[in-house]
Amino acid sequence: MGLDLGLRRTGRFSVLACVEKEQVFCSTVRENAARGNLPESPLVYETDIRALSPQSVLADLGLRPGDVDLLVGGPPCQSFSTAGRRGTVQDPRGTLPWDFIRFVGGLQPKLFLMENVRGLMSAALRHRPLSERPARGGPPLDHDEELGSVVRLFAEDLAAIGDTPYHMDCFEVNAVNYGAPQLRERALFIGNRFNEYIDFPAPTHGRPDEVDGPRDLLPFFAGPLQPWRTLGDAIRDLREAAPVIMDFSPRKKGYLAMVPPGGNWRHLPESVQRESMGRAFHARGGRSGWWRRLSYDLPCPTLVTMPNHASTALCHPEQVRALSVREYCRIQEFPDEWGVCGTPAQQYAQIGNAVPVRLGEVAGDVIARALDRLAERDWRPAAGPPLACRRVYVQSHVRTRQWYKDGEAFQWTDGGDNASVAYSPPKTKRSWSVMEEG
């Protein structure tokens, strides 16, 4: 419900209905409606969306096609994530993003907002292993093996919906750049049936060394760039009498106790590194999360659904323990009165998988402004040929600090001079491209 709460925080949207397959997740929605955290008490469909028709939802709500202002969704797409091995998508129309298209066609909302992993932007319809690609001597890629072919087909199918084809703009963003105390890359897809380009605002927050520097501004925001919000901003003042924690095992705590705040496995003696990491010690890249102690003065790394894994450790800066569920809620910017149902594992899954509330609010402002513009012209589609789908990069890749270089491990010291462990500013802050049809 992070995206939903963010949209509600704009003061412009109410949640009418939601679809969720997991029973305990539905219990969370109902519990918060009962507490008054969702005053509109949305209709909750506890079912697989593939078994639900958009026509039945409209009937239950007393609405007609075209009445809905905004359709919002985050269909699971594990096969598109770059965090693990990408699978082959032989028939993408059988996956949940295409059920989202089915609801777009059935509800005919004025706009839609779909969020997903950033890896969806580069996913191919058919994944060819790196060892078999042209750079390694393989034959040229087929059209459906090219990077971005999944989103290209998605855009083509949206543009083919009945008498009201949808244009889509795709944005690669990072929540930390808009005031969330967390590094979290997401892909946001905003579509409309009025042949209108939608733009996403420039970042409002940035690195400490960028705060006083010049930047390009879109009309959505004005004023100076603010410093990133940090883990300390989110949780330093939190006091819990009975925290819900999926904690580290005694063995893991033994290793983490040897790591200073702001450090990771690089700060252990080499013999302990080898003993504690096993084969991962010899791997290349992607190891900064091993035995990681967090820093109050930096944004939190991306929250995962289990905070107590050795390789993606989210260890409290001061205490040798994992972050609690309520600390997760603070980092995602859920209100303190928000209840979370289920076992500890289910609670972490709900909050860890959510979209940061702040990102939902920023997207909601963008969409509300677009609705206002469209209403002023009486909902008439823009003249001219159909607009091509755009892919817009908005400084989504953010690196806050350096861990290791030339045989030296670096520690981030809260409150200290960390200039020597900070990365240089990114070269590309915004870029865009047009997706061509296949």
N, C-alpha and C positions, 0 to 999 in steps of 0.2 A: 504493500500500500504506500510505499515511499513516493512513487510517481503521483498517485492520487492525492496524497496529503499536500504535495507541492503544488499541484493544480488548485486545490482548495485554498491554499494559502494566498493565492492571488486575489481572492474575494470574488472571482468571476465564474467559478464552476462549482457544480454540485454533482456528486456521484449518484447516478440513478440505479445502476445495476453492475454487478461484477460476476465473473465466471472464474471459478477456482476448483481444481480437481481434488486437492488434498483436504480431507475432512477437518483436520486440526487447523489448517490455515483459514478455512471458512469460519471456524469457531473464533479465531482472532478478530475477524471482521465483525461478526455478530456481537462479540463481547465489547468491542469499542463503540459500536452503535448503541448498545445498551448503556454504556457509561456516558454517552453524550459526546464522544469524540468524533462521531460521524452523525451529526444531527439529522441528516436526511434519511438515515436508516436504509441504505441501498438494498435492493433486491439481490439476494445472493444465490447464484446457481452453483450448487455443489455437484459438479459433473465434469466429464471430459468435454471440452468444447467441440470436439468432432461429433458428439452426439446431440448437439444443440443447434437449432435453426435460428437464424436472425429474425425470421418472420414470427416465431413464437415469442421472442424477446419483445419485439415491437407490440405484439398483441397484449402481452402482460403489462406493458407500460402505457398502453393506450396511445401509442404513437404511430405515425405513418413513415414510410421511407422519405428521408430528407429532413425529418424533424430534428434529428439528433445533431447537436452542434459539433461534438467531438467524440470520436472513437479512440480509445487508448488501449494499448496492449504491449506486452513483453513476452512474446512466445519463446519458450525454451529452444535454444539452438546449440546444444553441446557439440554437435558435429562440426560447427563452424568456428569454435573457439580455438585460438592459437595456443591456449594453455596446455593442451595435450595433443594427441595424434588426431589429425583431421580425418574424418571418415569420407567415404564416397557417397555422394548424393545422386543416385541414379535417377530418381523421380522426385524432384523437389516439391512438386505440387501435392505430394502426399505428406509433406511436413507441415508443422504448425504455422509457419509464416503464411502458407497458402490458405489455411483456415482463416487467418486474419483477413486476407483478400476476400474470402467468401463473405465475411461479415461486412466488409466495406461495400461490397456489391449489394448485399441485402438491406443494410441500414441506410446506405447512401448518406453518410454524415457529411456535413459541410467541410470539415477537416478531419484528419486522423493524425495520431502520434503513435509511432511504434519505436520502442527502444530495444537494443540488443547489444551483444558483445561487439567490440570494434572489429573482431576478426571476420564478421559477416561481410564487411565491406570488401574484403579481398578474397572471399571464398569462391572456389570454382565449382561448377556443377559436377565435374568429375576431377578428382584429385589425382595428379600424377606424381609419384615419388620424385624427390629431388634428384636421385641418382639416375632417373630416366628422362630428365628434361633436356632441352636442346643444349644448354650450357655444358652438360656432361656427355654430349655426343648423341642424344636422343633425337627423334624426328620432331618437326615443328609441332607446337601445341595445337590441338583441335580447338574450335571456337568455344566449346563448352569446358575446355580445360584452362582457359585464360582466366587470370585473376579478375575478380569482380563479376564473373558471368552469372552468379546467383542473383545478385542485386539487379543486374541488367535485365534478366528474365522477369524478376519481380516487378520492375518498373514497366516492362512491356505488358504484362498481364493487367496491371492497374490501368494502363492507358487503353485497354481493350474492354473495360467494363461498360457495357450497354451504351445508353445515350449520355452518360455522365462520366466520361473518362477522367482519371485522376492523374494530375502531375505530382511528382515527388521530388523533394530536396533532401539530401542525405548529409548529415553533419557528424564529423568526428570531433568529439569534445572531451574535456576533462573537468570533472566537477570541482576540483581544487581551484580552477581558474575563475570560478564564480562564487567563491566564499565557503565552499564545503571544506571541513577540516580533514579531507581525505583525498589521496590520489586515486582517481577512479575514471578510467577511460570508458566511454560509452559511444555507441552509434545511435543517433536519433534520426528517425525518418518522419518527415512532416509532409503530408499530402493534402491536396485540395482539389475540388472539382470545378474550379473557376479559372483554370489556366493562369494561375498566379504564382510568381516566384515568392518564396518565403526566405527571409534571411535570419541568421542567428547572430546575436550580439557578440562584439569583441569581449575578451576577458575583462573582468572588473577587478581581479586580484592577480598578483604575480610575485615573483621572487623579490626578496628584500632589496636587491640592487636595481630592480626595475621600477620600484615604487615612485621615484622622483623623475623617471625618464619620460620622453615623449612616447605617444602611442597613437595609432589610428583609432578613431571612434566612429561607431555607428550611432544613429540617433536614439537608439534604445537607452543608452547609458551615457552620462556625461560626468566629468569630474576626474580627479586624480585616481591612478591605480592604487588599490589598497594592498597591503601585504597579505600573503597567504594566511589563512587561519590554521591553527596547529592542533595537534593532539591535546596539548595542555589547555588550549582554549575550550576544548570540548569536555574534558573529563577531570581536570585538576581539582575542581571544587566538589566533585561527586562523592558523597558518603553513602555507603550501603550497609545496612544492618545484616542482611542475609543475601548476599549476591548469588546469582545463578552463574556458575562457572563450569565449563568443561575444561578442567585443569590438566596441566602436564603431569605425566607419571613421575614418581620419585626419581627414576633414572634420568629423565629429561631435565628435571629441576636441578639435578646435580651438575649437569653441563651448563645450564643457563646461569646458575649461580656464579660460575667462573667468568661469565661474559659481562663486561661493564655496560651500563646504560649507553645506548647509542652505538653498540658494537654488534658483532655477529661471530660466526664461526672462525673468522680470520683472527680473532683475538684469543683463541685457545692455543695452547702448546700444540705443535704439529702432531705429536704422538696422540693427543686427545682428539684432534681433528680426524685422524685416520680411524681411530677406534670408534668414534661416535657417528661418523658419516658413512662408513663402509665404502661401497663402490662409488657413491656420489662424490667422494673426495677426489676421484680421478676424472669426474665429468668436467665439461667446459660450459661456462655461462649459466645463467639462471640460478645461481646459488646464494644470492644475497640474503634470502629469507632463512637460511639454515641458522639455527640457534640465535635468532635475532631478538635483541632487546630494543624496545622502541625509545623514541626521543620525544620529550614534551615540546621542544621548540621547533619541530618539523610537523608537516601534515602527516597523518597516519597513512601507512601503506594501504593498498586496497584490502578491504575486509574480505575474508574467505568464510566459507560456511562452517569450518572447523578451525578454531584458533590455536589448537594444541598440537598440530603436526610439526615435526622437527624441521621440515624443509620450508615451511611457510609460517614459522613461529610468530605469534603476536603476543610477545611477553611484555608485561607492564614495565614502564621505565624504572620504577622504584621497588616494586615487589616482584618476587620470583613466582609469577603466576600468569595465567592467560587473562586476556581482557574478558570482562564479564558481559553478560547479555545487555545489561543496562548501559554499560560503556559502549557497546556496539550501537545501541539506540542513540546515544548522544552523538556518536561519530557520524551516523547517518542522518542526524538531526530530527529524529522522531521526538515528539513531545514527551516529557517525563511521565505524563499521565497515560501514555499509550500502553495498553496491556498486550502481552504476547502469550499465547496459549501453547500447550504441548510440553513435551520433554525438553530438557536442555538442548539436545541435538536439534529438535524441531524448531526451537526458538532461535538458535543461531542460524539455522537454514533460512528462516523467514527474513530475519534482519540482514543477514549477510548477502542474500540474493536480491534485496530491494534496491531500487534506484535511489540515490541520495535525494532527500526531500528538496534540497536547494536546487538541484538540477531540474526537478519537476516544476518548481516555481518559476525558474527562468524560462523554461519552455512554455509554461502557461502564459507568461507575459507576452511572449512572442505570438502565440496563437490568439490570445485575446485581442491584441492590436490588429492582427490580420482580420479577425471577425469584424472588428469595428470598421476597418477600411472597406470590407466587402459589403457590409450593411449600408454604408454611405452611398454606394453605387447600386443599391437595391438588388444585390446578389447577381448581378449580370456578369457572365464570364468575360474575361479580357478578350478583345478581338485578336485575330491573327492565328497563325498555325499553332498546333500543340507545342508547348514548350518541352525541351529535352530535359531529362532527369539530370540533376546536378549532384556532384559529390564535392563537399566543402570541408576542408581540413581547417580546424580552428585550434591550433596548438594543443592537440590532444596528448602528444607524447611529452611527458614532463619528467625530468630527472632532478632530484633535489640535492643529492650529495654523492660523493665518491667514497667507495669502500676500500679499494685496493689499487695500487699502481706500482710497478717496478719493484715488486717484492716487499712493499710496505703496506700494512693495514692501517686504515684511518678510522679514528673514532670521532663521532660527533659529540661534543660536550655541551650540554644544555647550559645556556648563559655564558658560554665562552666565545672566543674568537675562532670561528670555523671557516674562515676564508680559504684556507688551504685545502679543505675537503669539499668545497662547493664546485659544481660544474659551471662552465661558462654558459651564458644565455643561449637559447636555441636560435638557429639562423632562420628557420621557416616558422612564421607565426600564423599565416593564413594563406591558403591556396585553394583553387577550385578547378574542376574539370567537368566536362559534359560527357555523359554516357551515351554512346552510340548504340542504336538498335542492332540486333544480330541479323 
